[in-house]
Amino acid sequence: MVVKKSMTVEEFSEFSGCSVWTVRKKCKKGELPAMKAGKRWKVLAQEYVDRQLAKE
């Protein structure tokens, strides 16, 4: 699976099937690997996928 290294909240929402609101909430709580770039969140999508694969 090829995944972009980082995604906007909107891109990750579409990728994961979660709502934009849920993705933002998980970023703020630290439940997703993410960083804040100015006022916007960037989800570290590759790190998320790696973590999910490690759980299996």
N, C-alpha and C positions, 0 to 999 in steps of 0.2 A: 504494500500500500504506500503510495506517495502522498505525503502530507506536507503542506507548507510549514516552514519553521515556526512562524507566528501568524496569527489571524486576528482580525478585528472581532469585536463582540458579535457583530452581525454575521460575519463569515462563519465563526465558530457555532453560532446558533443554528445556522442552516446545516452545517456539517454534523452536529450532534443531535439535531431534532428537538432541542430545548428552546424555550422562548428566549428572546433577547433579555428580558427582565431577569429570568432565572440565571442566565450566564453572568450578567453583571453582579447579581447577588452572590453567586459562588466565587467570583473574583474578589469581591470585597471581603468575604469571610475567609479567604485563603483555601477554599476547597478545590480551586483550579490553579494550575501553575500559570500565573499571569503577572504582568507588570503594568504600571501606570505610565503612560507616555503623555505628559501634559495632562489634559483632562480626559483622555481616552484610555481605555484598557486594551492591552494586547495580550491575547491568550497564547501561551507557548504550546502550540498544538502538537508539535513533535514530542515534546516532553510528556504531554498528556497521553499520547498514544503509547509511548514507551512504558509508562507506568501501568497502563491497562494491560499491555501484553505481559508485563512482568507478573501481574496477578494471576495469570492463567497457568 
